[in-house]
């Protein structure tokens, strides 16, 4: 299978890095995808753009995330850009994960997804990948109230988990899996991959 990651991931990276507004919208897409069918997320973003916090899709912790972003997106965006200056990829990943984990409502999995969308690093071990790779829920848990050193240990373990496959392979495999699992909704892996950019850019 041709790498759909190489086709579409650079587009969402460029979009997410271009402004704090785009950065914030990318994170909103990630949050809206929590416990949702990926196919439905596009319409949810459209509704959010029209109604903001009044959107029926912004509920519970998702509302907390949006409120947090509205207060802190500029600083978060600048901090994320600073992380890109690290030449050591491992350091880049650790520091970028810390940036996204500051956001209310984001744990390891969705912070990893944000890293993937922001600069093509880390990856997302969502419920589908959790089952595909036999990952325990404990490995994906993250308590923001623990000591910084404990949090860093969990971040490092998550990075090791993602590195088993690598960011590109995780993206390609997930897109293929979703297309095969829901053939009535998706044309192919290319279609699943493409909307990562289309949802936020259109």
Secondary structure as UniProt FT lines:
FT   HELIX           4..17
FT   HELIX           20..32
FT   TURN            33..35
FT   HELIX           38..40
FT   HELIX           41..51
FT   HELIX           52..54
FT   TURN            56..57
FT   HELIX           61..83
FT   TURN            84..85
FT   HELIX           89..101
FT   TURN            104..105
FT   HELIX           108..119
FT   HELIX           127..133
FT   HELIX           137..140
FT   TURN            144..145
FT   HELIX           148..163
FT   TURN            164..165
FT   HELIX           167..181
FT   TURN            182..185
FT   HELIX           189..201
//
